[in-house]
């Protein structure tokens, strides 16, 4: 595995993941997820309470996960394959997490869980596309 490509595509993908997360979770899906919150109270943070370093690390780790898979096993090196594989991998990870959390917590209703699964898959499309594209750029 090319470590330089892994780290650079992971970092660039992390930036895309962070801003994509704002667009998807902070703008597009914010209201519908809030309406489909479960009975747990005080779970969501207000924008002024966000822990930004944690959001940045989360974006970076998800991107590095895709970068590792793309560089180690699947050799994804273009935008379209990255988007497709990113969507599939993110869907599987989110489904595992979301359904486990639905089963043992009151964070979201079932509808909210399914909406979060769609949002996470969209995040995978964005992040995977950027990581795949960056891999191709660094391959040349």
N, CA, C and O atoms as CSV, one atom per row, in Angstrom:
chain,resi,resn,atom,element,x,y,z
A,1,UNK,N,N,0.849,-1.183,0.000
A,1,UNK,CA,C,0.000,0.000,0.000
A,1,UNK,C,C,0.891,1.242,0.000
A,1,UNK,O,O,1.890,1.313,0.717
A,2,UNK,N,N,0.513,2.193,-0.802
A,2,UNK,CA,C,1.229,3.472,-0.879
A,2,UNK,C,C,0.775,4.345,0.295
A,2,UNK,O,O,-0.327,4.892,0.277
A,3,UNK,N,N,1.624,4.471,1.307
A,3,UNK,CA,C,1.249,5.212,2.528
A,3,UNK,C,C,1.021,6.696,2.262
A,3,UNK,O,O,0.131,7.307,2.853
A,4,UNK,N,N,1.818,7.267,1.382
A,4,UNK,CA,C,1.644,8.687,1.058
A,4,UNK,C,C,0.255,8.922,0.476
A,4,UNK,O,O,-0.437,9.857,0.878
A,5,UNK,N,N,-0.153,8.082,-0.462
A,5,UNK,CA,C,-1.483,8.220,-1.070
A,5,UNK,C,C,-2.570,7.993,-0.020
A,5,UNK,O,O,-3.578,8.700,-0.003
A,6,UNK,N,N,-2.365,7.011,0.852
A,6,UNK,CA,C,-3.328,6.737,1.928
A,6,UNK,C,C,-3.544,7.972,2.797
A,6,UNK,O,O,-4.683,8.373,3.037
A,7,UNK,N,N,-2.453,8.575,3.270
A,7,UNK,CA,C,-2.579,9.723,4.170
A,7,UNK,C,C,-3.116,10.966,3.464
A,7,UNK,O,O,-3.986,11.656,3.997
A,8,UNK,N,N,-2.607,11.252,2.281
A,8,UNK,CA,C,-3.048,12.471,1.593
A,8,UNK,C,C,-4.512,12.357,1.175
A,8,UNK,O,O,-5.289,13.284,1.403
A,9,UNK,N,N,-4.897,11.241,0.571
A,9,UNK,CA,C,-6.307,11.101,0.169
A,9,UNK,C,C,-7.212,11.041,1.394
A,9,UNK,O,O,-8.348,11.512,1.353
A,10,UNK,N,N,-6.712,10.465,2.482
A,10,UNK,CA,C,-7.488,10.442,3.721
A,10,UNK,C,C,-7.690,11.829,4.305
A,10,UNK,O,O,-8.779,12.154,4.778
A,11,UNK,N,N,-6.643,12.652,4.275
A,11,UNK,CA,C,-6.761,14.020,4.794
A,11,UNK,C,C,-7.679,14.880,3.927
A,11,UNK,O,O,-8.534,15.600,4.443
A,12,UNK,N,N,-7.498,14.802,2.614
A,12,UNK,CA,C,-8.354,15.587,1.714
A,12,UNK,C,C,-9.803,15.105,1.818
A,12,UNK,O,O,-10.732,15.912,1.829
A,13,UNK,N,N,-9.984,13.799,1.893
A,13,UNK,CA,C,-11.329,13.257,2.096
A,13,UNK,C,C,-11.930,13.689,3.424
A,13,UNK,O,O,-13.140,13.892,3.525
A,14,UNK,N,N,-11.083,13.830,4.446
A,14,UNK,CA,C,-11.556,14.292,5.749
A,14,UNK,C,C,-12.121,15.695,5.690
A,14,UNK,O,O,-13.120,15.995,6.342
A,15,UNK,N,N,-11.487,16.555,4.911
A,15,UNK,CA,C,-11.997,17.924,4.720
A,15,UNK,C,C,-13.360,17.869,4.028
A,15,UNK,O,O,-14.298,18.560,4.424
A,16,UNK,N,N,-13.452,17.036,2.988
A,16,UNK,CA,C,-14.727,16.893,2.274
A,16,UNK,C,C,-15.800,16.310,3.196
A,16,UNK,O,O,-16.956,16.732,3.153
A,17,UNK,N,N,-15.423,15.356,4.014
A,17,UNK,CA,C,-16.359,14.745,4.954
A,17,UNK,C,C,-16.869,15.760,5.966
A,17,UNK,O,O,-18.058,15.786,6.283
A,18,UNK,N,N,-15.966,16.596,6.473
A,18,UNK,CA,C,-16.360,17.608,7.460
A,18,UNK,C,C,-17.381,18.584,6.872
A,18,UNK,O,O,-18.432,18.826,7.465
A,19,UNK,N,N,-17.063,19.138,5.708
A,19,UNK,CA,C,-17.980,20.102,5.102
A,19,UNK,C,C,-19.236,19.428,4.550
A,19,UNK,O,O,-20.321,20.009,4.574
A,20,UNK,N,N,-19.082,18.201,4.056
A,20,UNK,CA,C,-20.251,17.436,3.630
A,20,UNK,C,C,-21.173,17.133,4.800
A,20,UNK,O,O,-22.396,17.157,4.660
A,21,UNK,N,N,-20.587,16.850,5.944
A,21,UNK,CA,C,-21.384,16.601,7.154
A,21,UNK,C,C,-22.189,17.818,7.558
A,21,UNK,O,O,-23.347,17.705,7.961
A,22,UNK,N,N,-21.571,18.983,7.447
A,22,UNK,CA,C,-22.308,20.217,7.737
A,22,UNK,C,C,-23.482,20.364,6.772
A,22,UNK,O,O,-24.602,20.652,7.192
A,23,UNK,N,N,-23.225,20.168,5.492
A,23,UNK,CA,C,-24.282,20.304,4.486
A,23,UNK,C,C,-25.397,19.285,4.704
A,23,UNK,O,O,-26.577,19.637,4.683
A,24,UNK,N,N,-25.028,18.034,4.912
A,24,UNK,CA,C,-26.030,16.969,5.016
A,24,UNK,C,C,-26.739,16.990,6.367
A,24,UNK,O,O,-27.968,17.030,6.427
A,25,UNK,N,N,-25.966,16.962,7.448
A,25,UNK,CA,C,-26.585,16.890,8.784
A,25,UNK,C,C,-26.988,18.257,9.326
A,25,UNK,O,O,-27.982,18.369,10.043
A,26,UNK,N,N,-26.235,19.285,8.994
A,26,UNK,CA,C,-26.520,20.611,9.539
A,26,UNK,C,C,-27.535,21.403,8.751
A,26,UNK,O,O,-28.170,22.307,9.293
A,27,UNK,N,N,-27.701,21.079,7.465
A,27,UNK,CA,C,-28.615,21.845,6.620
A,27,UNK,C,C,-29.744,20.959,6.067
A,27,UNK,O,O,-30.914,21.169,6.386
A,28,UNK,N,N,-29.390,19.984,5.247
A,28,UNK,CA,C,-30.408,19.220,4.516
A,28,UNK,C,C,-31.277,18.331,5.399
A,28,UNK,O,O,-32.493,18.292,5.216
A,29,UNK,N,N,-30.682,17.618,6.352
A,29,UNK,CA,C,-31.426,16.657,7.158
A,29,UNK,C,C,-31.679,17.121,8.596
A,29,UNK,O,O,-32.251,16.372,9.388
A,30,UNK,N,N,-31.271,18.317,8.937
A,30,UNK,CA,C,-31.342,18.768,10.333
A,30,UNK,C,C,-32.762,18.751,10.879
A,30,UNK,O,O,-33.005,18.207,11.956
A,31,UNK,N,N,-33.687,19.331,10.156
A,31,UNK,CA,C,-35.053,19.427,10.673
A,31,UNK,C,C,-35.753,18.073,10.721
A,31,UNK,O,O,-36.443,17.763,11.692
A,32,UNK,N,N,-35.579,17.278,9.688
A,32,UNK,CA,C,-36.264,15.985,9.666
A,32,UNK,C,C,-35.695,15.044,10.729
A,32,UNK,O,O,-36.439,14.252,11.308
A,33,UNK,N,N,-34.387,15.120,10.993
A,33,UNK,CA,C,-33.828,14.306,12.068
A,33,UNK,C,C,-34.299,14.798,13.429
A,33,UNK,O,O,-34.569,13.991,14.318
A,34,UNK,N,N,-34.400,16.103,13.601
A,34,UNK,CA,C,-34.899,16.651,14.870
A,34,UNK,C,C,-36.342,16.221,15.124
A,34,UNK,O,O,-36.717,15.931,16.260
A,35,UNK,N,N,-37.148,16.182,14.061
A,35,UNK,CA,C,-38.549,15.758,14.199
A,35,UNK,C,C,-38.685,14.275,14.487
A,35,UNK,O,O,-39.720,13.832,14.984
A,36,UNK,N,N,-37.658,13.508,14.182
A,36,UNK,CA,C,-37.709,12.059,14.379
A,36,UNK,C,C,-36.763,11.590,15.473
A,36,UNK,O,O,-36.285,10.456,15.463
A,37,UNK,N,N,-36.505,12.485,16.411
A,37,UNK,CA,C,-35.705,12.109,17.573
A,37,UNK,C,C,-36.540,11.175,18.448
A,37,UNK,O,O,-37.769,11.241,18.467
A,38,UNK,N,N,-35.847,10.321,19.155
A,38,UNK,CA,C,-36.532,9.430,20.074
A,38,UNK,C,C,-36.889,10.156,21.359
A,38,UNK,O,O,-36.908,11.385,21.410
A,39,UNK,N,N,-37.170,9.384,22.385
A,39,UNK,CA,C,-37.602,9.978,23.654
A,39,UNK,C,C,-36.434,10.440,24.530
A,39,UNK,O,O,-36.654,11.089,25.552
A,40,UNK,N,N,-35.216,10.119,24.151
A,40,UNK,CA,C,-34.062,10.599,24.917
A,40,UNK,C,C,-33.996,12.120,24.790
A,40,UNK,O,O,-34.131,12.660,23.692
A,41,UNK,N,N,-33.789,12.803,25.902
A,41,UNK,CA,C,-33.764,14.264,25.856
A,41,UNK,C,C,-32.360,14.793,26.111
A,41,UNK,O,O,-31.547,14.154,26.778
A,42,UNK,N,N,-32.095,15.976,25.564
A,42,UNK,CA,C,-30.813,16.618,25.765
A,42,UNK,C,C,-29.665,15.955,25.017
A,42,UNK,O,O,-28.502,16.152,25.372
A,43,UNK,N,N,-29.970,15.181,24.000
A,43,UNK,CA,C,-28.935,14.436,23.279
A,43,UNK,C,C,-28.239,15.319,22.250
A,43,UNK,O,O,-27.010,15.377,22.211
A,44,UNK,N,N,-29.012,15.999,21.424
A,44,UNK,CA,C,-28.431,16.832,20.362
A,44,UNK,C,C,-27.870,18.127,20.958
A,44,UNK,O,O,-28.475,18.733,21.843
A,45,UNK,N,N,-26.721,18.529,20.463
A,45,UNK,CA,C,-26.117,19.790,20.897
A,45,UNK,C,C,-26.608,20.921,19.997
A,45,UNK,O,O,-26.846,20.730,18.804
A,46,UNK,N,N,-26.752,22.086,20.587
A,46,UNK,CA,C,-27.014,23.291,19.808
A,46,UNK,C,C,-25.723,23.665,19.079
A,46,UNK,O,O,-24.639,23.270,19.508
A,47,UNK,N,N,-25.825,24.423,17.978
A,47,UNK,CA,C,-24.615,24.771,17.222
A,47,UNK,C,C,-23.515,25.412,18.078
A,47,UNK,O,O,-22.333,25.153,17.852
A,48,UNK,N,N,-23.883,26.227,19.034
A,48,UNK,CA,C,-22.859,26.873,19.869
A,48,UNK,C,C,-22.231,25.912,20.884
A,48,UNK,O,O,-21.243,26.259,21.532
A,49,UNK,N,N,-22.791,24.715,21.027
A,49,UNK,CA,C,-22.255,23.719,21.953
A,49,UNK,C,C,-21.457,22.622,21.245
A,49,UNK,O,O,-20.952,21.707,21.896
A,50,UNK,N,N,-21.342,22.706,19.938
A,50,UNK,CA,C,-20.642,21.669,19.182
A,50,UNK,C,C,-19.193,21.548,19.643
A,50,UNK,O,O,-18.544,22.545,19.957
A,51,UNK,N,N,-18.702,20.323,19.679
A,51,UNK,CA,C,-17.317,20.049,20.022
A,51,UNK,C,C,-16.590,19.850,18.692
A,51,UNK,O,O,-16.536,18.743,18.157
A,52,UNK,N,N,-16.037,20.941,18.172
A,52,UNK,CA,C,-15.506,20.959,16.816
A,52,UNK,C,C,-14.342,20.010,16.609
A,52,UNK,O,O,-14.251,19.372,15.560
A,53,UNK,N,N,-13.451,19.901,17.584
A,53,UNK,CA,C,-12.319,18.995,17.418
A,53,UNK,C,C,-12.799,17.563,17.241
A,53,UNK,O,O,-12.204,16.789,16.492
A,54,UNK,N,N,-13.870,17.215,17.928
A,54,UNK,CA,C,-14.406,15.863,17.827
A,54,UNK,C,C,-15.056,15.625,16.460
A,54,UNK,O,O,-14.926,14.544,15.885
A,55,UNK,N,N,-15.750,16.633,15.951
A,55,UNK,CA,C,-16.334,16.514,14.613
A,55,UNK,C,C,-15.248,16.370,13.548
A,55,UNK,O,O,-15.384,15.594,12.602
A,56,UNK,N,N,-14.175,17.129,13.718
A,56,UNK,CA,C,-13.054,17.052,12.774
A,56,UNK,C,C,-12.415,15.664,12.828
A,56,UNK,O,O,-12.143,15.064,11.787
A,57,UNK,N,N,-12.175,15.154,14.034
A,57,UNK,CA,C,-11.590,13.816,14.159
A,57,UNK,C,C,-12.507,12.738,13.580
A,57,UNK,O,O,-12.039,11.820,12.907
A,58,UNK,N,N,-13.790,12.846,13.837
A,58,UNK,CA,C,-14.739,11.875,13.282
A,58,UNK,C,C,-14.700,11.864,11.766
A,58,UNK,O,O,-14.690,10.800,11.147
A,59,UNK,N,N,-14.679,13.041,11.170
A,59,UNK,CA,C,-14.596,13.151,9.708
A,59,UNK,C,C,-13.294,12.554,9.196
A,59,UNK,O,O,-13.278,11.847,8.188
A,60,UNK,N,N,-12.218,12.839,9.887
A,60,UNK,CA,C,-10.910,12.341,9.478
A,60,UNK,C,C,-10.837,10.815,9.586
A,60,UNK,O,O,-10.340,10.156,8.673
A,61,UNK,N,N,-11.321,10.259,10.677
A,61,UNK,CA,C,-11.252,8.809,10.845
A,61,UNK,C,C,-12.126,8.069,9.831
A,61,UNK,O,O,-11.739,7.008,9.340
A,62,UNK,N,N,-13.299,8.620,9.516
A,62,UNK,CA,C,-14.139,7.971,8.508
A,62,UNK,C,C,-13.464,8.017,7.147
A,62,UNK,O,O,-13.492,7.036,6.404
A,63,UNK,N,N,-12.866,9.137,6.821
A,63,UNK,CA,C,-12.167,9.279,5.552
A,63,UNK,C,C,-10.950,8.359,5.492
A,63,UNK,O,O,-10.701,7.727,4.465
A,64,UNK,N,N,-10.199,8.279,6.573
A,64,UNK,CA,C,-9.049,7.384,6.603
A,64,UNK,C,C,-9.472,5.918,6.480
A,64,UNK,O,O,-8.750,5.105,5.903
A,65,UNK,N,N,-10.631,5.592,7.017
A,65,UNK,CA,C,-11.152,4.225,6.864
A,65,UNK,C,C,-11.379,3.914,5.385
A,65,UNK,O,O,-10.951,2.874,4.885
A,66,UNK,N,N,-12.058,4.829,4.695
A,66,UNK,CA,C,-12.291,4.617,3.264
A,66,UNK,C,C,-10.972,4.614,2.494
A,66,UNK,O,O,-10.783,3.795,1.595
A,67,UNK,N,N,-10.068,5.516,2.837
A,67,UNK,CA,C,-8.783,5.573,2.160
A,67,UNK,C,C,-8.006,4.272,2.350
A,67,UNK,O,O,-7.373,3.781,1.415
A,68,UNK,N,N,-8.054,3.728,3.532
A,68,UNK,CA,C,-7.356,2.469,3.800
A,68,UNK,C,C,-7.930,1.343,2.938
A,68,UNK,O,O,-7.191,0.604,2.287
A,69,UNK,N,N,-9.245,1.226,2.945
A,69,UNK,CA,C,-9.892,0.175,2.152
A,69,UNK,C,C,-9.606,0.372,0.668
A,69,UNK,O,O,-9.281,-0.583,-0.037
A,70,UNK,N,N,-9.726,1.604,0.199
A,70,UNK,CA,C,-9.503,1.887,-1.223
A,70,UNK,C,C,-8.058,1.614,-1.639
A,70,UNK,O,O,-7.812,1.116,-2.737
A,71,UNK,N,N,-7.120,1.932,-0.781
A,71,UNK,CA,C,-5.707,1.779,-1.128
A,71,UNK,C,C,-5.169,0.377,-0.851
A,71,UNK,O,O,-4.294,-0.099,-1.573
A,72,UNK,N,N,-5.670,-0.276,0.164
A,72,UNK,CA,C,-5.140,-1.583,0.559
A,72,UNK,C,C,-5.771,-2.718,-0.233
A,72,UNK,O,O,-5.069,-3.627,-0.676
A,73,UNK,N,N,-7.097,-2.677,-0.417
A,73,UNK,CA,C,-7.784,-3.830,-0.977
A,73,UNK,C,C,-8.439,-3.600,-2.328
A,73,UNK,O,O,-8.345,-4.453,-3.211
A,74,UNK,N,N,-9.093,-2.475,-2.502
A,74,UNK,CA,C,-9.913,-2.346,-3.709
A,74,UNK,C,C,-9.286,-1.515,-4.820
A,74,UNK,O,O,-9.785,-1.521,-5.945
A,75,UNK,N,N,-8.216,-0.810,-4.531
A,75,UNK,CA,C,-7.496,-0.011,-5.537
A,75,UNK,C,C,-8.407,0.990,-6.251
A,75,UNK,O,O,-8.311,1.162,-7.466
A,76,UNK,N,N,-9.282,1.643,-5.503
A,76,UNK,CA,C,-10.168,2.675,-6.066
A,76,UNK,C,C,-9.334,3.907,-6.371
A,76,UNK,O,O,-8.633,4.420,-5.500
A,77,UNK,N,N,-9.410,4.384,-7.617
A,77,UNK,CA,C,-8.601,5.538,-8.004
A,77,UNK,C,C,-9.330,6.494,-8.945
A,77,UNK,O,O,-8.715,7.147,-9.788
A,78,UNK,N,N,-10.665,6.564,-8.784
A,78,UNK,CA,C,-11.410,7.566,-9.545
A,78,UNK,C,C,-12.659,7.967,-8.775
A,78,UNK,O,O,-13.093,7.281,-7.850
A,79,UNK,N,N,-13.213,9.080,-9.178
A,79,UNK,CA,C,-14.350,9.680,-8.480
A,79,UNK,C,C,-15.569,8.758,-8.447
A,79,UNK,O,O,-16.207,8.621,-7.404
A,80,UNK,N,N,-15.897,8.132,-9.565
A,80,UNK,CA,C,-17.127,7.344,-9.640
A,80,UNK,C,C,-17.045,6.045,-8.843
A,80,UNK,O,O,-17.992,5.695,-8.139
A,81,UNK,N,N,-15.936,5.334,-8.943
A,81,UNK,CA,C,-15.770,4.127,-8.135
A,81,UNK,C,C,-15.701,4.482,-6.652
A,81,UNK,O,O,-16.221,3.754,-5.807
A,82,UNK,N,N,-15.055,5.607,-6.343
A,82,UNK,CA,C,-14.988,6.059,-4.963
A,82,UNK,C,C,-16.364,6.363,-4.399
A,82,UNK,O,O,-16.667,5.997,-3.263
A,83,UNK,N,N,-17.200,7.031,-5.188
A,83,UNK,CA,C,-18.560,7.355,-4.747
A,83,UNK,C,C,-19.368,6.080,-4.516
A,83,UNK,O,O,-20.060,5.949,-3.506
A,84,UNK,N,N,-19.274,5.141,-5.460
A,84,UNK,CA,C,-20.043,3.897,-5.339
A,84,UNK,C,C,-19.570,3.057,-4.153
A,84,UNK,O,O,-20.382,2.605,-3.345
A,85,UNK,N,N,-18.262,2.852,-4.051
A,85,UNK,CA,C,-17.738,2.055,-2.944
A,85,UNK,C,C,-17.898,2.780,-1.609
A,85,UNK,O,O,-18.168,2.151,-0.586
A,86,UNK,N,N,-17.733,4.094,-1.622
A,86,UNK,CA,C,-17.937,4.873,-0.401
A,86,UNK,C,C,-19.370,4.769,0.094
A,86,UNK,O,O,-19.610,4.653,1.296
A,87,UNK,N,N,-20.323,4.810,-0.834
A,87,UNK,CA,C,-21.732,4.670,-0.462
A,87,UNK,C,C,-21.992,3.301,0.154
A,87,UNK,O,O,-22.640,3.197,1.196
A,88,UNK,N,N,-21.489,2.255,-0.490
A,88,UNK,CA,C,-21.736,0.891,-0.019
A,88,UNK,C,C,-21.099,0.642,1.346
A,88,UNK,O,O,-21.750,0.120,2.251
A,89,UNK,N,N,-19.838,1.010,1.494
A,89,UNK,CA,C,-19.135,0.797,2.764
A,89,UNK,C,C,-19.777,1.624,3.876
A,89,UNK,O,O,-19.985,1.122,4.980
A,90,UNK,N,N,-20.090,2.887,3.591
A,90,UNK,CA,C,-20.717,3.750,4.597
A,90,UNK,C,C,-22.105,3.253,4.973
A,90,UNK,O,O,-22.502,3.318,6.137
A,91,UNK,N,N,-22.840,2.757,3.983
A,91,UNK,CA,C,-24.161,2.187,4.272
A,91,UNK,C,C,-24.029,1.022,5.254
A,91,UNK,O,O,-24.774,0.944,6.231
A,92,UNK,N,N,-23.087,0.122,4.996
A,92,UNK,CA,C,-22.923,-1.039,5.872
A,92,UNK,C,C,-22.504,-0.625,7.282
A,92,UNK,O,O,-23.042,-1.133,8.266
A,93,UNK,N,N,-21.544,0.297,7.381
A,93,UNK,CA,C,-21.095,0.758,8.698
A,93,UNK,C,C,-22.231,1.459,9.437
A,93,UNK,O,O,-22.476,1.188,10.613
A,94,UNK,N,N,-22.924,2.365,8.738
A,94,UNK,CA,C,-24.023,3.109,9.370
A,94,UNK,C,C,-25.171,2.185,9.754
A,94,UNK,O,O,-25.770,2.354,10.815
A,95,UNK,N,N,-25.485,1.211,8.906
A,95,UNK,CA,C,-26.567,0.280,9.233
A,95,UNK,C,C,-26.226,-0.500,10.497
A,95,UNK,O,O,-27.079,-0.691,11.363
A,96,UNK,N,N,-24.994,-0.945,10.600
A,96,UNK,CA,C,-24.585,-1.654,11.810
A,96,UNK,C,C,-24.708,-0.780,13.042
A,96,UNK,O,O,-25.237,-1.207,14.068
A,97,UNK,N,N,-24.223,0.435,12.937
A,97,UNK,CA,C,-24.277,1.361,14.070
A,97,UNK,C,C,-25.716,1.806,14.365
A,97,UNK,O,O,-26.170,1.738,15.507
A,98,UNK,N,N,-26.424,2.257,13.332
A,98,UNK,CA,C,-27.766,2.812,13.533
A,98,UNK,C,C,-28.743,1.786,14.098
A,98,UNK,O,O,-29.498,2.098,15.019
A,99,UNK,N,N,-28.739,0.575,13.563
A,99,UNK,CA,C,-29.687,-0.421,14.065
A,99,UNK,C,C,-29.314,-0.919,15.457
A,99,UNK,O,O,-30.191,-1.265,16.248
A,100,UNK,N,N,-28.019,-0.956,15.759
A,100,UNK,CA,C,-27.612,-1.288,17.127
A,100,UNK,C,C,-28.082,-0.208,18.095
A,100,UNK,O,O,-28.625,-0.510,19.158
A,101,UNK,N,N,-27.871,1.057,17.720
A,101,UNK,CA,C,-28.316,2.155,18.580
A,101,UNK,C,C,-29.841,2.201,18.700
A,101,UNK,O,O,-30.366,2.499,19.773
A,102,UNK,N,N,-30.547,1.913,17.624
A,102,UNK,CA,C,-32.009,1.879,17.690
A,102,UNK,C,C,-32.467,0.772,18.638
A,102,UNK,O,O,-33.434,0.932,19.382
A,103,UNK,N,N,-31.757,-0.346,18.595
A,103,UNK,CA,C,-32.124,-1.478,19.444
A,103,UNK,C,C,-31.879,-1.261,20.920
A,103,UNK,O,O,-32.553,-1.868,21.752
A,104,UNK,N,N,-30.918,-0.396,21.267
A,104,UNK,CA,C,-30.616,-0.246,22.696
A,104,UNK,C,C,-30.686,1.174,23.226
A,104,UNK,O,O,-30.211,1.443,24.330
A,105,UNK,N,N,-31.276,2.099,22.451
A,105,UNK,CA,C,-31.395,3.469,22.942
A,105,UNK,C,C,-32.655,4.127,22.375
A,105,UNK,O,O,-33.372,3.550,21.558
A,106,UNK,N,N,-32.890,5.334,22.831
A,106,UNK,CA,C,-34.025,6.123,22.358
A,106,UNK,C,C,-33.557,7.388,21.643
A,106,UNK,O,O,-34.180,8.443,21.765
A,107,UNK,N,N,-32.454,7.278,20.896
A,107,UNK,CA,C,-31.931,8.455,20.207
A,107,UNK,C,C,-32.822,8.872,19.049
A,107,UNK,O,O,-33.091,10.060,18.869
A,108,UNK,N,N,-33.280,7.909,18.263
A,108,UNK,CA,C,-34.129,8.182,17.102
A,108,UNK,C,C,-35.296,7.215,17.071
A,108,UNK,O,O,-35.235,6.117,17.625
A,109,UNK,N,N,-36.357,7.645,16.413
A,109,UNK,CA,C,-37.431,6.723,16.068
A,109,UNK,C,C,-36.906,5.824,14.946
A,109,UNK,O,O,-35.808,6.047,14.435
A,110,UNK,N,N,-37.681,4.814,14.563
A,110,UNK,CA,C,-37.266,3.972,13.448
A,110,UNK,C,C,-37.132,4.805,12.174
A,110,UNK,O,O,-36.201,4.602,11.395
A,111,UNK,N,N,-38.059,5.740,11.962
A,111,UNK,CA,C,-37.970,6.612,10.790
A,111,UNK,C,C,-36.697,7.450,10.843
A,111,UNK,O,O,-36.018,7.603,9.828
A,112,UNK,N,N,-36.367,7.991,12.004
A,112,UNK,CA,C,-35.144,8.765,12.162
A,112,UNK,C,C,-33.909,7.919,11.922
A,112,UNK,O,O,-32.927,8.396,11.353
A,113,UNK,N,N,-33.952,6.666,12.352
A,113,UNK,CA,C,-32.843,5.750,12.120
A,113,UNK,C,C,-32.640,5.540,10.623
A,113,UNK,O,O,-31.507,5.569,10.140
A,114,UNK,N,N,-33.722,5.331,9.891
A,114,UNK,CA,C,-33.631,5.119,8.441
A,114,UNK,C,C,-33.161,6.388,7.720
A,114,UNK,O,O,-32.404,6.315,6.752
A,115,UNK,N,N,-33.613,7.544,8.200
A,115,UNK,CA,C,-33.167,8.807,7.611
A,115,UNK,C,C,-31.671,9.006,7.862
A,115,UNK,O,O,-30.942,9.446,6.973
A,116,UNK,N,N,-31.218,8.682,9.073
A,116,UNK,CA,C,-29.791,8.791,9.359
A,116,UNK,C,C,-28.993,7.850,8.468
A,116,UNK,O,O,-27.885,8.186,8.050
A,117,UNK,N,N,-29.534,6.695,8.178
A,117,UNK,CA,C,-28.857,5.754,7.287
A,117,UNK,C,C,-28.701,6.343,5.888
A,117,UNK,O,O,-27.659,6.176,5.253
A,118,UNK,N,N,-29.727,7.025,5.412
A,118,UNK,CA,C,-29.640,7.709,4.104
A,118,UNK,C,C,-28.603,8.823,4.168
A,118,UNK,O,O,-27.792,8.969,3.253
A,119,UNK,N,N,-28.625,9.613,5.244
A,119,UNK,CA,C,-27.668,10.717,5.389
A,119,UNK,C,C,-26.232,10.201,5.444
A,119,UNK,O,O,-25.345,10.769,4.808
A,120,UNK,N,N,-26.003,9.140,6.190
A,120,UNK,CA,C,-24.658,8.574,6.295
A,120,UNK,C,C,-24.189,8.016,4.952
A,120,UNK,O,O,-23.009,8.111,4.616
A,121,UNK,N,N,-25.102,7.441,4.196
A,121,UNK,CA,C,-24.753,6.937,2.866
A,121,UNK,C,C,-24.380,8.097,1.945
A,121,UNK,O,O,-23.444,7.984,1.153
A,122,UNK,N,N,-25.099,9.199,2.044
A,122,UNK,CA,C,-24.748,10.403,1.266
A,122,UNK,C,C,-23.359,10.894,1.650
A,122,UNK,O,O,-22.580,11.309,0.791
A,123,UNK,N,N,-23.054,10.845,2.936
A,123,UNK,CA,C,-21.707,11.224,3.392
A,123,UNK,C,C,-20.661,10.309,2.771
A,123,UNK,O,O,-19.587,10.766,2.379
A,124,UNK,N,N,-20.970,9.031,2.681
A,124,UNK,CA,C,-20.054,8.076,2.072
A,124,UNK,C,C,-19.827,8.349,0.601
A,124,UNK,O,O,-18.724,8.153,0.092
A,125,UNK,N,N,-20.868,8.801,-0.087
A,125,UNK,CA,C,-20.735,9.150,-1.504
A,125,UNK,C,C,-19.755,10.305,-1.658
A,125,UNK,O,O,-18.841,10.249,-2.481
A,126,UNK,N,N,-19.949,11.344,-0.867
A,126,UNK,CA,C,-19.082,12.528,-0.950
A,126,UNK,C,C,-17.644,12.177,-0.582
A,126,UNK,O,O,-16.712,12.468,-1.332
A,127,UNK,N,N,-17.476,11.555,0.567
A,127,UNK,CA,C,-16.133,11.243,1.052
A,127,UNK,C,C,-15.440,10.244,0.137
A,127,UNK,O,O,-14.272,10.420,-0.209
A,128,UNK,N,N,-16.152,9.205,-0.250
A,128,UNK,CA,C,-15.570,8.197,-1.130
A,128,UNK,C,C,-15.180,8.768,-2.482
A,128,UNK,O,O,-14.137,8.416,-3.033
A,129,UNK,N,N,-16.017,9.650,-3.017
A,129,UNK,CA,C,-15.704,10.268,-4.310
A,129,UNK,C,C,-14.413,11.070,-4.223
A,129,UNK,O,O,-13.567,10.985,-5.114
A,130,UNK,N,N,-14.258,11.842,-3.165
A,130,UNK,CA,C,-13.056,12.669,-3.014
A,130,UNK,C,C,-11.826,11.797,-2.785
A,130,UNK,O,O,-10.770,12.057,-3.363
A,131,UNK,N,N,-11.950,10.771,-1.954
A,131,UNK,CA,C,-10.809,9.884,-1.697
A,131,UNK,C,C,-10.415,9.157,-2.988
A,131,UNK,O,O,-9.231,9.082,-3.318
A,132,UNK,N,N,-11.386,8.631,-3.709
A,132,UNK,CA,C,-11.093,7.943,-4.968
A,132,UNK,C,C,-10.460,8.875,-5.990
A,132,UNK,O,O,-9.494,8.512,-6.659
A,133,UNK,N,N,-11.008,10.073,-6.105
A,133,UNK,CA,C,-10.469,11.065,-7.030
A,133,UNK,C,C,-9.032,11.429,-6.668
A,133,UNK,O,O,-8.158,11.518,-7.530
A,134,UNK,N,N,-8.811,11.635,-5.373
A,134,UNK,CA,C,-7.466,11.997,-4.912
A,134,UNK,C,C,-6.483,10.849,-5.150
A,134,UNK,O,O,-5.338,11.096,-5.528
A,135,UNK,N,N,-6.901,9.616,-4.940
A,135,UNK,CA,C,-6.045,8.466,-5.228
A,135,UNK,C,C,-5.603,8.483,-6.691
A,135,UNK,O,O,-4.431,8.255,-6.993
A,136,UNK,N,N,-6.530,8.750,-7.585
A,136,UNK,CA,C,-6.208,8.806,-9.004
A,136,UNK,C,C,-5.238,9.925,-9.325
A,136,UNK,O,O,-4.326,9.750,-10.133
A,137,UNK,N,N,-5.428,11.064,-8.703
A,137,UNK,CA,C,-4.525,12.204,-8.927
A,137,UNK,C,C,-3.107,11.894,-8.422
A,137,UNK,O,O,-2.122,12.293,-9.043
A,138,UNK,N,N,-3.016,11.184,-7.298
A,138,UNK,CA,C,-1.704,10.881,-6.712
A,138,UNK,C,C,-1.033,9.697,-7.390
A,138,UNK,O,O,0.165,9.480,-7.213
A,139,UNK,N,N,-1.788,8.932,-8.162
A,139,UNK,CA,C,-1.235,7.773,-8.858
A,139,UNK,C,C,-0.387,8.187,-10.048
A,139,UNK,O,O,0.526,7.465,-10.447
A,140,UNK,N,N,-0.687,9.347,-10.612
A,140,UNK,CA,C,-0.018,9.807,-11.827
A,140,UNK,C,C,1.350,10.376,-11.552
A,140,UNK,O,O,2.038,10.805,-12.478
